Amino acid sequence: MAKHYLYSDFSLKVQFYQENSVDDENTGTTNRVPVETFKVWAKPLKRTRFQNITAIGANLQDTVDIVVKHDDRIAEQIYVGYDNKLFTILSYVPDDSWGFGGYDTLTIKQIQKEA
């Protein structure tokens, strides 16, 4: 049986980004910049003590886990804007079950101080 969350748990708005190439007219080089594609509501997940120990062993101690309502568009995204910071998606676990009310879990790691 799928896990169910209260709608009120999804209290943070997160932005998803893809990378686009932009030409710099001053230098003539091409830069890769994140471009926002869509926003969704998210719920941060808390880790248990055992999950924290496992995360340290897997070198994931400075990551954050979030849950969002299932959305197929997430699979094509590279970055997440969360808490005014830019994160890269390390792990994406979609809910591929049939039916209503699926949730996707993402493990994200901060790559920039401010978005």
Salt bridges, closest charged atoms under 4 A:
GLU19 OE1 - ARG32 NH2 3.33
ASP62 OD2 - LYS109 NZ 3.81
ASP65 OD2 - ARG47 NE 3.06
ASP71 OD2 - ARG73 NH2 2.83
ASP72 OD1 - HIS70 NE2 3.02
ASP83 OD2 - LYS85 NZ 3.57
ASP104 OD1 - HIS70 ND1 2.74
